[in-house]
Amino acid sequence: MENREQELQKIRKELKEIIVRDLALEDITVEDIKDDEVLFGEGLGLDSLDAVEIVVLLQRNFGLEVKNMEQGREIFYSIDTIANFIYDSKHPAV
């Protein structure tokens, strides 16, 4: 059985691949995106339209919904925060 960190690493890699591919990021590769890099504004430079697209991608690829955009701001801070959200959704605390 995989431990949390191994599974998070897989999720992070998949997220980066999805984001680069589906947001059509030019001149950015999966390797360019750091796990803890801020995705919006000064960081990777994503905008509010990208945030909407990420909501759709999470639903399509992971079956997750982010209904509260305040919560979404925290979740979409970085690849790491999105990966933890996905992991915690798959493995709810008892």
N, CA, C and O atoms as CSV, one atom per row, in Angstrom:
chain,resi,resn,atom,element,x,y,z
A,1,MET,N,N,0.841,-1.195,0.000
A,1,MET,CA,C,0.000,0.000,0.000
A,1,MET,C,C,0.880,1.251,0.000
A,1,MET,O,O,1.881,1.321,0.712
A,2,GLU,N,N,0.492,2.223,-0.800
A,2,GLU,CA,C,1.280,3.447,-0.905
A,2,GLU,C,C,1.097,4.315,0.321
A,2,GLU,O,O,0.031,4.331,0.935
A,3,ASN,N,N,2.135,5.028,0.667
A,3,ASN,CA,C,1.958,5.982,1.750
A,3,ASN,C,C,1.480,7.311,1.175
A,3,ASN,O,O,1.448,7.502,-0.041
A,4,ARG,N,N,1.116,8.210,2.054
A,4,ARG,CA,C,0.547,9.490,1.653
A,4,ARG,C,C,1.467,10.245,0.688
A,4,ARG,O,O,1.010,10.770,-0.328
A,5,GLU,N,N,2.760,10.297,1.009
A,5,GLU,CA,C,3.681,11.082,0.182
A,5,GLU,C,C,3.818,10.522,-1.228
A,5,GLU,O,O,3.899,11.281,-2.194
A,6,GLN,N,N,3.844,9.190,-1.351
A,6,GLN,CA,C,3.929,8.581,-2.683
A,6,GLN,C,C,2.692,8.912,-3.509
A,6,GLN,O,O,2.791,9.250,-4.688
A,7,GLU,N,N,1.538,8.811,-2.882
A,7,GLU,CA,C,0.302,9.102,-3.605
A,7,GLU,C,C,0.217,10.588,-3.960
A,7,GLU,O,O,-0.207,10.943,-5.059
A,8,LEU,N,N,0.620,11.453,-3.027
A,8,LEU,CA,C,0.623,12.894,-3.310
A,8,LEU,C,C,1.546,13.205,-4.486
A,8,LEU,O,O,1.226,14.051,-5.321
A,9,GLN,N,N,2.680,12.529,-4.551
A,9,GLN,CA,C,3.624,12.765,-5.650
A,9,GLN,C,C,2.981,12.416,-6.989
A,9,GLN,O,O,3.138,13.151,-7.964
A,10,LYS,N,N,2.259,11.300,-7.039
A,10,LYS,CA,C,1.550,10.903,-8.268
A,10,LYS,C,C,0.496,11.941,-8.642
A,10,LYS,O,O,0.372,12.322,-9.806
A,11,ILE,N,N,-0.267,12.396,-7.638
A,11,ILE,CA,C,-1.321,13.385,-7.883
A,11,ILE,C,C,-0.706,14.685,-8.407
A,11,ILE,O,O,-1.215,15.278,-9.358
A,12,ARG,N,N,0.397,15.126,-7.780
A,12,ARG,CA,C,1.063,16.368,-8.218
A,12,ARG,C,C,1.474,16.272,-9.685
A,12,ARG,O,O,1.247,17.196,-10.466
A,13,LYS,N,N,2.082,15.142,-10.048
A,13,LYS,CA,C,2.541,14.951,-11.430
A,13,LYS,C,C,1.361,14.985,-12.394
A,13,LYS,O,O,1.424,15.638,-13.435
A,14,GLU,N,N,0.295,14.286,-12.049
A,14,GLU,CA,C,-0.892,14.257,-12.896
A,14,GLU,C,C,-1.504,15.654,-13.030
A,14,GLU,O,O,-1.911,16.059,-14.118
A,15,LEU,N,N,-1.566,16.384,-11.913
A,15,LEU,CA,C,-2.108,17.746,-11.946
A,15,LEU,C,C,-1.308,18.641,-12.878
A,15,LEU,O,O,-1.876,19.383,-13.679
A,16,LYS,N,N,0.003,18.569,-12.771
A,16,LYS,CA,C,0.858,19.403,-13.628
A,16,LYS,C,C,0.629,19.069,-15.098
A,16,LYS,O,O,0.528,19.967,-15.935
A,17,GLU,N,N,0.545,17.770,-15.413
A,17,GLU,CA,C,0.311,17.350,-16.795
A,17,GLU,C,C,-1.029,17.875,-17.295
A,17,GLU,O,O,-1.124,18.378,-18.414
A,18,ILE,N,N,-2.058,17.760,-16.471
A,18,ILE,CA,C,-3.395,18.224,-16.845
A,18,ILE,C,C,-3.396,19.740,-17.055
A,18,ILE,O,O,-3.952,20.237,-18.034
A,19,ILE,N,N,-2.771,20.464,-16.134
A,19,ILE,CA,C,-2.765,21.928,-16.217
A,19,ILE,C,C,-2.008,22.402,-17.453
A,19,ILE,O,O,-2.499,23.267,-18.179
A,20,VAL,N,N,-0.833,21.856,-17.703
A,20,VAL,CA,C,-0.053,22.264,-18.875
A,20,VAL,C,C,-0.819,21.947,-20.157
A,20,VAL,O,O,-0.875,22.767,-21.074
A,21,ARG,N,N,-1.408,20.752,-20.214
A,21,ARG,CA,C,-2.123,20.321,-21.426
A,21,ARG,C,C,-3.442,21.070,-21.614
A,21,ARG,O,O,-3.698,21.627,-22.681
A,22,ASP,N,N,-4.272,21.081,-20.580
A,22,ASP,CA,C,-5.635,21.577,-20.746
A,22,ASP,C,C,-5.767,23.091,-20.655
A,22,ASP,O,O,-6.740,23.656,-21.156
A,23,LEU,N,N,-4.804,23.759,-20.021
A,23,LEU,CA,C,-4.839,25.223,-20.002
A,23,LEU,C,C,-3.984,25.791,-21.132
A,23,LEU,O,O,-3.814,27.005,-21.241
A,24,ALA,N,N,-3.446,24.903,-21.974
A,24,ALA,CA,C,-2.641,25.307,-23.133
A,24,ALA,C,C,-1.582,26.333,-22.744
A,24,ALA,O,O,-1.460,27.392,-23.360
A,25,LEU,N,N,-0.822,25.993,-21.709
A,25,LEU,CA,C,0.233,26.902,-21.249
A,25,LEU,C,C,1.417,26.822,-22.210
A,25,LEU,O,O,2.037,25.770,-22.363
A,26,GLU,N,N,1.714,27.929,-22.842
A,26,GLU,CA,C,2.828,27.959,-23.781
A,26,GLU,C,C,4.120,28.211,-23.023
A,26,GLU,O,O,4.138,28.934,-22.027
A,27,ASP,N,N,5.180,27.618,-23.494
A,27,ASP,CA,C,6.510,27.813,-22.911
A,27,ASP,C,C,6.617,27.347,-21.456
A,27,ASP,O,O,7.555,27.728,-20.756
A,28,ILE,N,N,5.677,26.535,-20.999
A,28,ILE,CA,C,5.760,25.998,-19.638
A,28,ILE,C,C,5.649,24.483,-19.735
A,28,ILE,O,O,4.743,23.950,-20.376
A,29,THR,N,N,6.584,23.803,-19.089
A,29,THR,CA,C,6.548,22.343,-19.070
A,29,THR,C,C,6.192,21.884,-17.662
A,29,THR,O,O,6.205,22.667,-16.712
A,30,VAL,N,N,5.876,20.612,-17.552
A,30,VAL,CA,C,5.553,20.025,-16.251
A,30,VAL,C,C,6.710,20.275,-15.277
A,30,VAL,O,O,6.492,20.566,-14.101
A,31,GLU,N,N,7.935,20.159,-15.782
A,31,GLU,CA,C,9.113,20.340,-14.928
A,31,GLU,C,C,9.265,21.777,-14.434
A,31,GLU,O,O,9.888,22.015,-13.399
A,32,ASP,N,N,8.700,22.735,-15.169
A,32,ASP,CA,C,8.820,24.153,-14.787
A,32,ASP,C,C,7.977,24.502,-13.564
A,32,ASP,O,O,8.254,25.486,-12.879
A,33,ILE,N,N,6.958,23.707,-13.293
A,33,ILE,CA,C,6.022,24.045,-12.215
A,33,ILE,C,C,6.498,23.413,-10.914
A,33,ILE,O,O,6.601,22.191,-10.802
A,34,LYS,N,N,6.783,24.253,-9.946
A,34,LYS,CA,C,7.201,23.760,-8.629
A,34,LYS,C,C,5.957,23.421,-7.813
A,34,LYS,O,O,4.907,24.045,-7.971
A,35,ASP,N,N,6.089,22.423,-6.939
A,35,ASP,CA,C,4.943,21.971,-6.138
A,35,ASP,C,C,4.355,23.088,-5.286
A,35,ASP,O,O,3.140,23.162,-5.104
A,36,ASP,N,N,5.219,23.959,-4.763
A,36,ASP,CA,C,4.743,24.994,-3.838
A,36,ASP,C,C,4.655,26.372,-4.490
A,36,ASP,O,O,4.466,27.377,-3.805
A,37,GLU,N,N,4.793,26.416,-5.825
A,37,GLU,CA,C,4.724,27.694,-6.536
A,37,GLU,C,C,3.295,28.229,-6.542
A,37,GLU,O,O,2.343,27.482,-6.766
A,38,VAL,N,N,3.157,29.518,-6.295
A,38,VAL,CA,C,1.847,30.159,-6.362
A,38,VAL,C,C,1.365,30.080,-7.816
A,38,VAL,O,O,2.096,30.450,-8.735
A,39,LEU,N,N,0.135,29.598,-8.020
A,39,LEU,CA,C,-0.355,29.391,-9.383
A,39,LEU,C,C,-0.884,30.669,-10.033
A,39,LEU,O,O,-0.812,30.827,-11.252
A,40,PHE,N,N,-1.410,31.571,-9.221
A,40,PHE,CA,C,-2.060,32.752,-9.782
A,40,PHE,C,C,-1.227,34.001,-9.556
A,40,PHE,O,O,-0.382,34.043,-8.662
A,41,GLY,N,N,-1.469,35.019,-10.373
A,41,GLY,CA,C,-0.785,36.298,-10.192
A,41,GLY,C,C,0.700,36.186,-10.439
A,41,GLY,O,O,1.133,35.737,-11.500
A,42,GLU,N,N,1.479,36.596,-9.456
A,42,GLU,CA,C,2.931,36.673,-9.590
A,42,GLU,C,C,3.591,35.329,-9.832
A,42,GLU,O,O,4.667,35.262,-10.427
A,43,GLY,N,N,2.964,34.273,-9.381
A,43,GLY,CA,C,3.577,32.950,-9.523
A,43,GLY,C,C,3.565,32.471,-10.962
A,43,GLY,O,O,4.264,33.022,-11.812
A,44,LEU,N,N,2.781,31.455,-11.232
A,44,LEU,CA,C,2.707,30.876,-12.571
A,44,LEU,C,C,1.963,31.803,-13.527
A,44,LEU,O,O,2.112,31.696,-14.744
A,45,GLY,N,N,1.166,32.708,-12.977
A,45,GLY,CA,C,0.497,33.699,-13.815
A,45,GLY,C,C,-0.883,33.297,-14.308
A,45,GLY,O,O,-1.386,33.873,-15.273
A,46,LEU,N,N,-1.497,32.321,-13.664
A,46,LEU,CA,C,-2.853,31.941,-14.052
A,46,LEU,C,C,-3.821,33.038,-13.627
A,46,LEU,O,O,-3.523,33.837,-12.739
A,47,ASP,N,N,-5.002,33.067,-14.285
A,47,ASP,CA,C,-5.998,34.091,-13.955
A,47,ASP,C,C,-7.333,33.441,-13.591
A,47,ASP,O,O,-7.431,32.220,-13.469
A,48,SER,N,N,-8.351,34.275,-13.421
A,48,SER,CA,C,-9.649,33.768,-12.951
A,48,SER,C,C,-10.288,32.796,-13.944
A,48,SER,O,O,-10.990,31.871,-13.535
A,49,LEU,N,N,-10.057,32.993,-15.225
A,49,LEU,CA,C,-10.588,32.044,-16.210
A,49,LEU,C,C,-9.920,30.683,-16.045
A,49,LEU,O,O,-10.562,29.642,-16.182
A,50,ASP,N,N,-8.625,30.707,-15.750
A,50,ASP,CA,C,-7.920,29.447,-15.497
A,50,ASP,C,C,-8.486,28.761,-14.252
A,50,ASP,O,O,-8.584,27.535,-14.206
A,51,ALA,N,N,-8.856,29.554,-13.244
A,51,ALA,CA,C,-9.425,28.981,-12.017
A,51,ALA,C,C,-10.710,28.229,-12.338
A,51,ALA,O,O,-10.934,27.127,-11.836
A,52,VAL,N,N,-11.550,28.826,-13.173
A,52,VAL,CA,C,-12.801,28.169,-13.572
A,52,VAL,C,C,-12.485,26.867,-14.303
A,52,VAL,O,O,-13.133,25.844,-14.080
A,53,GLU,N,N,-11.493,26.917,-15.167
A,53,GLU,CA,C,-11.096,25.723,-15.915
A,53,GLU,C,C,-10.566,24.635,-14.969
A,53,GLU,O,O,-10.841,23.451,-15.164
A,54,ILE,N,N,-9.816,25.038,-13.959
A,54,ILE,CA,C,-9.293,24.063,-12.997
A,54,ILE,C,C,-10.442,23.397,-12.236
A,54,ILE,O,O,-10.390,22.198,-11.964
A,55,VAL,N,N,-11.468,24.160,-11.895
A,55,VAL,CA,C,-12.660,23.581,-11.246
A,55,VAL,C,C,-13.231,22.476,-12.131
A,55,VAL,O,O,-13.554,21.392,-11.646
A,56,VAL,N,N,-13.356,22.752,-13.425
A,56,VAL,CA,C,-13.889,21.772,-14.373
A,56,VAL,C,C,-12.950,20.564,-14.476
A,56,VAL,O,O,-13.405,19.421,-14.524
A,57,LEU,N,N,-11.653,20.823,-14.509
A,57,LEU,CA,C,-10.681,19.730,-14.622
A,57,LEU,C,C,-10.703,18.829,-13.395
A,57,LEU,O,O,-10.579,17.610,-13.515
A,58,LEU,N,N,-10.862,19.424,-12.216
A,58,LEU,CA,C,-10.947,18.609,-10.995
A,58,LEU,C,C,-12.180,17.727,-11.029
A,58,LEU,O,O,-12.146,16.568,-10.615
A,59,GLN,N,N,-13.272,18.293,-11.529
A,59,GLN,CA,C,-14.508,17.520,-11.618
A,59,GLN,C,C,-14.347,16.388,-12.630
A,59,GLN,O,O,-14.719,15.247,-12.355
A,60,ARG,N,N,-13.804,16.698,-13.777
A,60,ARG,CA,C,-13.677,15.712,-14.856
A,60,ARG,C,C,-12.653,14.622,-14.511
A,60,ARG,O,O,-12.910,13.440,-14.740
A,61,ASN,N,N,-11.512,15.006,-13.971
A,61,ASN,CA,C,-10.420,14.056,-13.755
A,61,ASN,C,C,-10.446,13.368,-12.401
A,61,ASN,O,O,-9.945,12.251,-12.265
A,62,PHE,N,N,-11.025,14.017,-11.398
A,62,PHE,CA,C,-10.973,13.460,-10.044
A,62,PHE,C,C,-12.350,13.321,-9.397
A,62,PHE,O,O,-12.459,12.822,-8.277
A,63,GLY,N,N,-13.408,13.761,-10.098
A,63,GLY,CA,C,-14.752,13.651,-9.559
A,63,GLY,C,C,-15.002,14.546,-8.357
A,63,GLY,O,O,-15.851,14.247,-7.517
A,64,LEU,N,N,-14.252,15.657,-8.276
A,64,LEU,CA,C,-14.379,16.554,-7.123
A,64,LEU,C,C,-15.015,17.873,-7.529
A,64,LEU,O,O,-14.803,18.368,-8.636
A,65,GLU,N,N,-15.790,18.426,-6.625
A,65,GLU,CA,C,-16.399,19.725,-6.871
A,65,GLU,C,C,-15.931,20.722,-5.838
A,65,GLU,O,O,-15.850,20.423,-4.646
A,66,VAL,N,N,-15.624,21.911,-6.316
A,66,VAL,CA,C,-15.300,23.021,-5.420
A,66,VAL,C,C,-16.433,24.022,-5.604
A,66,VAL,O,O,-16.502,24.725,-6.613
A,67,LYS,N,N,-17.313,24.076,-4.619
A,67,LYS,CA,C,-18.486,24.943,-4.748
A,67,LYS,C,C,-18.234,26.319,-4.160
A,67,LYS,O,O,-18.793,27.312,-4.625
A,68,ASN,N,N,-17.402,26.375,-3.151
A,68,ASN,CA,C,-17.145,27.618,-2.435
A,68,ASN,C,C,-15.849,28.231,-2.962
A,68,ASN,O,O,-14.773,27.671,-2.758
A,69,MET,N,N,-15.944,29.379,-3.640
A,69,MET,CA,C,-14.743,29.955,-4.230
A,69,MET,C,C,-13.789,30.530,-3.180
A,69,MET,O,O,-12.597,30.677,-3.450
A,70,GLU,N,N,-14.292,30.852,-2.001
A,70,GLU,CA,C,-13.370,31.250,-0.921
A,70,GLU,C,C,-12.470,30.078,-0.581
A,70,GLU,O,O,-11.257,30.223,-0.437
A,71,GLN,N,N,-13.088,28.912,-0.456
A,71,GLN,CA,C,-12.322,27.686,-0.212
A,71,GLN,C,C,-11.427,27.420,-1.424
A,71,GLN,O,O,-10.293,26.964,-1.282
A,72,GLY,N,N,-11.944,27.707,-2.599
A,72,GLY,CA,C,-11.192,27.497,-3.830
A,72,GLY,C,C,-9.894,28.272,-3.858
A,72,GLY,O,O,-8.882,27.775,-4.353
A,73,ARG,N,N,-9.912,29.489,-3.331
A,73,ARG,CA,C,-8.680,30.302,-3.294
A,73,ARG,C,C,-7.589,29.603,-2.506
A,73,ARG,O,O,-6.421,29.616,-2.895
A,74,GLU,N,N,-7.979,28.995,-1.398
A,74,GLU,CA,C,-6.998,28.259,-0.584
A,74,GLU,C,C,-6.548,26.993,-1.300
A,74,GLU,O,O,-5.359,26.674,-1.330
A,75,ILE,N,N,-7.503,26.280,-1.872
A,75,ILE,CA,C,-7.195,25.017,-2.543
A,75,ILE,C,C,-6.294,25.258,-3.755
A,75,ILE,O,O,-5.353,24.499,-3.987
A,76,PHE,N,N,-6.572,26.296,-4.520
A,76,PHE,CA,C,-5.850,26.533,-5.774
A,76,PHE,C,C,-4.572,27.341,-5.596
A,76,PHE,O,O,-4.012,27.825,-6.580
A,77,TYR,N,N,-4.106,27.495,-4.372
A,77,TYR,CA,C,-2.904,28.285,-4.109
A,77,TYR,C,C,-1.688,27.724,-4.863
A,77,TYR,O,O,-0.925,28.476,-5.468
A,78,SER,N,N,-1.519,26.399,-4.817
A,78,SER,CA,C,-0.364,25.757,-5.457
A,78,SER,C,C,-0.730,24.327,-5.846
A,78,SER,O,O,-1.792,23.821,-5.483
A,79,ILE,N,N,0.159,23.697,-6.582
A,79,ILE,CA,C,-0.029,22.280,-6.928
A,79,ILE,C,C,-0.156,21.463,-5.645
A,79,ILE,O,O,-0.981,20.555,-5.547
A,80,ASP,N,N,0.669,21.801,-4.675
A,80,ASP,CA,C,0.666,21.096,-3.395
A,80,ASP,C,C,-0.688,21.172,-2.693
A,80,ASP,O,O,-1.187,20.163,-2.195
A,81,THR,N,N,-1.281,22.362,-2.653
A,81,THR,CA,C,-2.561,22.509,-1.953
A,81,THR,C,C,-3.682,21.784,-2.702
A,81,THR,O,O,-4.589,21.234,-2.077
A,82,ILE,N,N,-3.624,21.780,-4.032
A,82,ILE,CA,C,-4.635,21.042,-4.806
A,82,ILE,C,C,-4.458,19.539,-4.584
A,82,ILE,O,O,-5.435,18.815,-4.393
A,83,ALA,N,N,-3.215,19.081,-4.610
A,83,ALA,CA,C,-2.939,17.648,-4.404
A,83,ALA,C,C,-3.432,17.186,-3.038
A,83,ALA,O,O,-4.015,16.109,-2.916
A,84,ASN,N,N,-3.197,18.002,-2.010
A,84,ASN,CA,C,-3.667,17.645,-0.667
A,84,ASN,C,C,-5.187,17.615,-0.599
A,84,ASN,O,O,-5.759,16.759,0.076
A,85,PHE,N,N,-5.846,18.538,-1.287
A,85,PHE,CA,C,-7.308,18.545,-1.346
A,85,PHE,C,C,-7.823,17.250,-1.989
A,85,PHE,O,O,-8.761,16.629,-1.489
A,86,ILE,N,N,-7.199,16.857,-3.095
A,86,ILE,CA,C,-7.609,15.625,-3.786
A,86,ILE,C,C,-7.363,14.418,-2.882
A,86,ILE,O,O,-8.231,13.558,-2.733
A,87,TYR,N,N,-6.189,14.364,-2.287
A,87,TYR,CA,C,-5.849,13.235,-1.408
A,87,TYR,C,C,-6.840,13.155,-0.245
A,87,TYR,O,O,-7.385,12.088,0.039
A,88,ASP,N,N,-7.071,14.284,0.425
A,88,ASP,CA,C,-7.975,14.292,1.586
A,88,ASP,C,C,-9.402,13.932,1.187
A,88,ASP,O,O,-10.143,13.355,1.982
A,89,SER,N,N,-9.789,14.270,-0.039
A,89,SER,CA,C,-11.132,13.923,-0.506
A,89,SER,C,C,-11.260,12.422,-0.737
A,89,SER,O,O,-12.324,11.837,-0.534
A,90,LYS,N,N,-10.153,11.805,-1.167
A,90,LYS,CA,C,-10.150,10.351,-1.409
A,90,LYS,C,C,-10.007,9.570,-0.112
A,90,LYS,O,O,-10.455,8.428,-0.013
A,91,HIS,N,N,-9.378,10.196,0.887
A,91,HIS,CA,C,-9.084,9.524,2.149
A,91,HIS,C,C,-9.600,10.359,3.316
A,91,HIS,O,O,-8.806,10.931,4.063
A,92,PRO,N,N,-10.921,10.435,3.482
A,92,PRO,CA,C,-11.453,11.275,4.554
A,92,PRO,C,C,-10.986,10.808,5.935
A,92,PRO,O,O,-10.882,9.610,6.202
A,93,ALA,N,N,-10.715,11.758,6.780
A,93,ALA,CA,C,-10.306,11.427,8.160
A,93,ALA,C,C,-11.471,10.746,8.865
A,93,ALA,O,O,-12.630,11.116,8.677
A,94,VAL,N,N,-11.157,9.780,9.651
A,94,VAL,CA,C,-12.209,9.010,10.340
A,94,VAL,C,C,-12.695,9.780,11.543
A,94,VAL,O,O,-13.579,9.311,12.261
